[in-house]
Amino acid sequence: MAKNEDNPRKTWRIRSFSQRGSRLGHKYDELVALNQDLFLRMAPGASESLVAPRAEFSLAQAFGREAPLIVEVGSGSGEQAVSYAEKHPDVDVICVEAWAPGAARCISRIVHSGVTNVRVLQADAAQALPVLFGLANAGVNDPDEALALGPAINPEHPNSANPRAQEVWTFFPDPWRKARHHKRRLVAPPFATTVSGILADGGVWRLATDWDNYAWQMRNVVETTPWLENPYVGERPDVNDEEPERGGFAPRWEERTLTRFEQRGIEAGRTVHDIQGVRKPRV
């Protein structure tokens, strides 16, 4: 958790990811050093995974063009992002990964694939994305205050002109399995508000998990977020659901790569659920 020096009312922000070590190994150290241009380097914040609330950054300059944009949250080693980027060279993809070895492996995959339309942001997505897209809740650590601000863009923020994303992907985020840790789950109302601010009108938030009660939570979050619409309301009900007749699950997206995380879940006998939220038009 990160301390918020600017907000005396609530000084702690819940972190939704775990630090699993930071040693990269010699080959990754060298690769990262040689490919710094593939990182989105933003002014650092109070700790390693945070960025400064008003860190200025131009996505057009980072990619050298203006193109449809996709943001993947929790990219791991970049399997999904690089596979998609290879098939869609007209689209730009941002991989957001807080774990340093994961970000390094993502860089490695980008380099060895030869794609030129993927960049990596090594940061806490929940804190960094509002800054990158110039949202009103940039730098706000109090979840209640962030919710009250909604998905509005702050026109005075230096990044407010960055383009909105056509899609945001959140595939197999940490399920934080123990009930007492569910508060750490990324897919919750505050992050859904941020996603609503990032997405262009009609943009799609694609989610997937192999953890049942996280699937119910994802569905519930999407359907209770006022700026999002679930296009699959009532579809694909699951008898194991806490509301077995409710449904609300999407078909498996055909462009979602079968990653090692998904394969592990399948081999363990878990069911994979897909969820979608579509950004409603801004009034």
Secondary structure as UniProt FT lines:
FT   STRAND          2..3
FT   TURN            5..6
FT   STRAND          12..13
FT   HELIX           26..34
FT   HELIX           36..38
FT   TURN            48..49
FT   TURN            53..54
FT   HELIX           59..63
FT   STRAND          69..73
FT   TURN            76..77
FT   HELIX           79..87
FT   TURN            89..90
FT   STRAND          92..96
FT   HELIX           100..113
FT   STRAND          118..121
FT   HELIX           125..132
FT   TURN            133..134
FT   TURN            136..139
FT   HELIX           143..149
FT   TURN            150..151
FT   TURN            155..156
FT   TURN            158..161
FT   STRAND          165..171
FT   HELIX           179..184
FT   HELIX           189..198
FT   STRAND          199..209
FT   HELIX           212..224
FT   TURN            226..227
FT   STRAND          228..229
FT   TURN            231..234
FT   TURN            239..240
FT   TURN            244..246
FT   TURN            254..255
FT   HELIX           260..267
FT   TURN            268..269
FT   STRAND          273..279
//
